[in-house]
Amino acid sequence: MRQLSSDVAIIGAGVVGAACAYFLAEMGHSPTIIDPMEQGAATPAGAGIVAPGVTFHPSPYYFPLAYRAVSYLEGLVDKLGNERLLERCGLLYLITDPRSPVDAESLARQLRRHGMEGAPMHGHVEVIDPEYVHRYFPLLVPSQGAVYVDGPGRLNGANLRDALLLQAIKRGAHYIRARASIDSISQQEIALKADSTTITTQRLVLAAGAWSRQIIGQFSAVSLPISPQRGQILHLEVPDTRTDQWPIVMGDFPHYLLTFPVCKVLAGATHEDVGFHPKPTLAGIREIADTIYKVAPSLGSARLLGVNVGLRPVTPDGLPIIGRVPDLPSVIVASGHGAYGLQLGPYTGMLAAQLATDQEPDMDLTPYSPLRFSS
């Protein structure tokens, strides 16, 4: 059996783990990243909507993290030198229910407040005539009300992850494509197994998404209530139509539309608590299609290219878990981002790297601590 030693090991090479490895390598460390790249991983499946100021999260602790995370993301993309990773496209929010208690004017006022409170990638907020939403997204039918925000954008999560991993490896990080497990934890070191390789490390960053709870398992008495939630996203092609200039479409309905170059439209996503079952289903396709037909019925003639499926790591309060495990201080958890993993993940990876190297984290992590679930 091959044996390796690393000052920091990272389980999980999604956008969180990749960003953590990138930041550690930039500081001169040589982390070891372990991930099987198996079906169901959230990063390559995610849509990549970046719109922190058009999020209606129930927790007030979401917004300080999201605003810092997106500001960090913008700087990181600039540093990587690939402007195609993160592109502004705007967002159109539709009110379709004539009985909705919220009208376009009051929604616009709320979104403008988010902008004044510092939401990045937010920009100008404008109420538009709902009869003319097709001027923004030609396939839409008229709605009851509409608000356009010009700052949000789309992130190619898989390409960002790959770019971060590549830069980390160039700087001395090691990547092992295998399923990792914890063999033992002592005060001196942590022993991991990855197929035929044993890795010893002083610090472990657990960024394994929906699988994080299973990996820590019996080694900690602290509850890490991270569960898988299946998300299905339809990938559609609209032939002979340039869609990449169209905005994100969201609204008072449970799904969204998002475009990518050149003729591609993404429609998603489901939120299914079905365990570790990363397979597309007819029921999931129908659920999304029902929404599509109501807001953009002509998409019914689009070609179905495929269905991406990812398992989101979700927590009971909708906030990620970021911090040291109290009874295992050499283990740092960075998981549980739910539907916001691509938006929050790079910054979370940086925070985890700071914790793993005993630096003061960039922000107060108390609201995201694993301790909040302890009785």
CORBELQUI-V474177 format. One record per residue. OMEGA is omega in radians with two decimals (NA if undefined). Layout:
omega->{OMEGA:OMEGA}
This chain:
omega->{3.13:-3.14:3.10:3.05:-3.10:3.12:3.07:3.02:-3.14:3.02:-3.11:3.14:2.91:-3.06:3.11:-3.13:3.13:3.11:3.09:3.13:3.13:-3.10:3.11:-3.13:3.11:3.12:3.10:3.09:3.10:-3.08:3.03:-3.12:-3.10:3.14:3.12:-3.06:-3.05:-3.13:3.13:3.11:-3.01:-3.03:-3.12:-3.11:-3.01:-3.12:3.10:3.06:3.10:-3.08:-3.03:-3.12:3.10:3.12:-3.13:-3.07:-3.10:-3.08:3.07:-3.13:3.11:-2.92:3.09:3.12:-3.09:-3.10:3.08:-3.07:-3.10:3.04:3.09:-3.14:3.13:3.12:3.14:3.12:3.08:-3.12:3.13:3.04:3.11:-3.06:3.14:3.13:-3.08:-3.07:3.06:3.13:-3.11:-3.12:3.11:-3.14:-3.07:2.93:-3.05:-3.08:-3.14:3.12:-3.10:3.10:-3.12:3.05:-3.04:-3.11:-3.14:3.08:3.14:3.11:3.12:-3.13:3.08:3.07:3.10:3.10:3.13:3.12:3.01:3.13:3.08:-3.12:-3.10:3.03:-3.05:3.12:-3.04:2.98:-3.13:3.13:-3.08:3.09:-3.03:3.11:-3.13:3.08:3.10:-3.12:-2.91:-3.07:-3.09:2.99:-3.14:-3.14:3.12:-3.14:-3.10:3.09:3.13:3.09:-2.95:-3.04:-3.06:-3.09:-3.12:-3.10:3.03:-3.00:-3.12:3.13:3.07:3.10:-3.12:-3.14:3.12:3.12:-3.13:-3.14:3.11:-3.13:3.09:-3.11:3.03:3.08:3.11:3.13:3.09:3.11:-3.10:3.05:-3.06:3.01:3.08:3.13:3.13:3.07:3.05:3.11:-3.07:-3.04:3.06:3.10:3.13:3.01:3.09:-3.02:-3.08:-3.10:3.00:-3.14:3.01:-3.07:3.08:-3.13:3.12:2.99:-3.12:-3.11:-3.00:3.05:-3.08:-3.11:-3.03:-3.11:3.14:-3.06:-3.13:2.97:-3.01:-3.01:-3.13:3.06:-3.13:-3.13:3.01:-3.03:3.10:-3.08:3.09:3.03:-3.06:3.04:3.09:-3.14:3.10:3.04:-3.03:3.05:3.05:-3.00:3.04:-3.12:3.09:-3.04:-2.94:3.08:-3.11:-3.12:2.91:3.07:3.04:3.12:-3.13:3.09:-2.92:-3.06:-3.08:2.98:-3.12:-3.09:3.03:3.11:-0.12:-3.07:-2.93:3.03:3.03:3.10:-3.12:-0.23:3.08:3.06:-2.97:3.11:-3.03:-3.13:-3.07:-3.13:-3.06:-3.14:3.08:-3.14:3.09:3.13:3.12:3.11:-3.12:-3.14:3.14:-3.11:3.13:3.09:-3.11:-3.09:-3.13:-3.06:-3.12:-3.02:-3.12:3.04:3.08:3.11:3.11:3.11:3.09:-3.14:-3.12:3.12:3.05:-3.12:3.07:3.10:3.11:3.00:-3.07:3.10:-3.10:-3.10:3.08:3.11:3.10:3.01:-3.12:3.11:3.10:3.02:-2.98:-3.13:3.07:-3.00:3.09:3.11:3.11:3.11:3.08:-3.03:3.05:-3.05:3.13:-3.10:-3.04:-3.04:-3.12:-3.13:-3.06:-2.93:-3.12:3.12:3.08:3.10:3.09:3.10:3.13:3.10:3.09:3.12:-3.10:3.14:3.05:3.02:3.02:-3.11:-3.05:3.12:3.10:-3.07:-3.11:-3.12:-3.07:-3.06:3.02:-3.10:-3.05:3.13:-3.14:-3.14:NA}
